[in-house]
Amino acid sequence: MSHLWGSDAYVFGGGLYVDPVLGDVPTRALVVGDGDDPDAATLRDVDMPAPTAIDYYATLRADQGPVASGDTVVFGFRPQVFVTRGLTAAVSGIGTGAPRVEGVWSADGSAPLTVADALAVGAR
């Protein structure tokens, strides 16, 4: 969570984009406070930016429960990494409590990077 302003909480992200072919579907995200148990995450409604402004921010209404700057927000839709130059990681074992990064790919889909390479790219 980036910051609060009035009754809204702002989340920065690149490639926040819901494909218009889906129609006007609601977007929701999981929010968990800094240091809180991930099992305590709450599902919140999200106001997405217009499709013409995909790389800026989304807004969570703070009136849906307490939120604070620094809270973790997890979206569950397909990111547009080709627009953001982001990296995509495949993670296995989440459901068993033993997560493992299987690979990290650059936005152009090139061969998997090592985790060390991905961290170096993200630091640029």
C-alpha positions as CSV (number, residue, x, y, z in Angstrom):
1,M,0.0,0.0,0.0
2,S,1.5,3.3,-1.0
3,H,-0.5,5.9,0.9
4,L,-3.9,6.9,2.2
5,W,-5.8,10.0,1.1
6,G,-9.2,10.7,2.5
7,S,-11.2,7.5,2.5
8,D,-9.0,5.8,-0.2
9,A,-5.9,3.7,-0.1
10,Y,-3.6,3.8,-3.1
11,V,-1.6,0.9,-4.6
12,F,1.1,1.5,-7.1
13,G,1.7,-1.1,-9.8
14,G,2.8,-1.4,-13.4
15,G,0.6,-3.1,-15.8
16,L,-2.5,-3.1,-13.7
17,Y,-4.8,-4.1,-16.5
18,V,-8.1,-6.0,-16.7
19,D,-8.7,-7.1,-20.3
20,P,-11.7,-5.1,-21.7
21,V,-13.1,-8.3,-23.4
22,L,-14.1,-9.4,-19.9
23,G,-16.5,-6.6,-19.6
24,D,-17.1,-4.5,-16.5
25,V,-16.0,-7.2,-13.9
26,P,-15.1,-6.3,-10.4
27,T,-11.5,-6.5,-9.3
28,R,-10.5,-7.5,-5.8
29,A,-7.2,-8.0,-4.0
30,L,-6.0,-9.6,-0.8
31,V,-4.6,-7.1,1.8
32,V,-2.5,-8.1,4.8
33,G,-0.9,-5.8,7.3
34,D,2.9,-5.5,7.8
35,G,3.9,-8.3,10.1
36,D,0.4,-9.8,10.3
37,D,-0.2,-13.5,9.7
38,P,-0.9,-14.0,6.0
39,D,-3.9,-16.1,7.0
40,A,-5.4,-12.9,8.3
41,A,-5.5,-11.3,4.8
42,T,-8.8,-9.7,3.9
43,L,-10.3,-9.6,0.4
44,R,-11.1,-6.0,-0.7
45,D,-12.8,-4.4,-3.6
46,V,-10.5,-2.4,-5.9
47,D,-11.3,0.5,-8.1
48,M,-9.1,0.1,-11.2
49,P,-7.8,2.9,-13.4
50,A,-9.3,3.4,-16.8
51,P,-7.8,1.1,-19.4
52,T,-6.1,4.2,-21.0
53,A,-4.1,4.6,-17.7
54,I,-2.9,1.1,-17.0
55,D,0.4,1.8,-15.4
56,Y,-0.4,4.0,-12.5
57,Y,-2.3,2.9,-9.5
58,A,-5.4,1.2,-8.2
59,T,-7.6,2.4,-5.3
60,L,-8.9,0.4,-2.3
61,R,-11.6,2.0,-0.3
62,A,-10.3,2.4,3.3
63,D,-13.9,2.2,4.6
64,Q,-13.8,-1.6,4.0
65,G,-11.6,-2.0,7.1
66,P,-8.3,-0.8,8.5
67,V,-5.4,-0.4,6.1
68,A,-2.0,1.3,6.4
69,S,0.9,2.4,4.3
70,G,3.2,-0.5,3.8
71,D,0.4,-3.2,3.9
72,T,0.9,-5.9,1.3
73,V,-1.6,-6.0,-1.6
74,V,-1.9,-9.1,-3.8
75,F,-3.8,-9.0,-7.1
76,G,-4.8,-12.2,-8.9
77,F,-5.0,-11.2,-12.5
78,R,-2.7,-11.5,-15.5
79,P,-0.1,-8.7,-15.4
80,Q,1.0,-7.1,-18.6
81,V,4.7,-7.7,-18.1
82,F,5.5,-6.9,-21.7
83,V,4.3,-3.3,-21.0
84,T,6.1,-2.9,-17.7
85,R,9.4,-4.7,-18.3
86,G,8.5,-6.7,-15.3
87,L,9.7,-10.2,-14.4
88,T,7.5,-13.2,-14.1
89,A,8.3,-15.9,-11.5
90,A,6.8,-19.4,-11.5
91,V,6.4,-20.6,-7.9
92,S,5.5,-24.1,-6.9
93,G,4.6,-25.5,-3.4
94,I,2.5,-22.6,-2.2
95,G,-0.4,-24.8,-1.2
96,T,1.9,-27.1,0.8
97,G,3.7,-24.3,2.7
98,A,7.0,-25.0,0.9
99,P,7.2,-22.4,-1.8
100,R,10.0,-22.7,-4.4
101,V,10.9,-20.4,-7.2
102,E,11.0,-22.6,-10.3
103,G,12.1,-19.9,-12.7
104,V,12.1,-16.2,-13.5
105,W,11.5,-14.9,-17.0
106,S,12.0,-11.5,-18.5
107,A,9.2,-9.6,-20.1
108,D,10.2,-10.8,-23.6
109,G,9.8,-14.4,-22.5
110,S,13.4,-15.3,-22.9
111,A,14.9,-18.3,-21.1
112,P,14.6,-18.4,-17.3
113,L,16.9,-16.2,-15.4
114,T,18.5,-17.4,-12.1
115,V,17.1,-15.8,-9.0
116,A,20.4,-13.8,-8.6
117,D,20.1,-12.5,-12.2
118,A,16.4,-11.5,-11.6
119,L,17.4,-9.6,-8.4
120,A,20.1,-7.8,-10.3
121,V,17.7,-6.8,-13.1
122,G,15.2,-5.6,-10.5
123,A,17.8,-3.4,-8.8
124,R,18.5,-1.4,-12.0
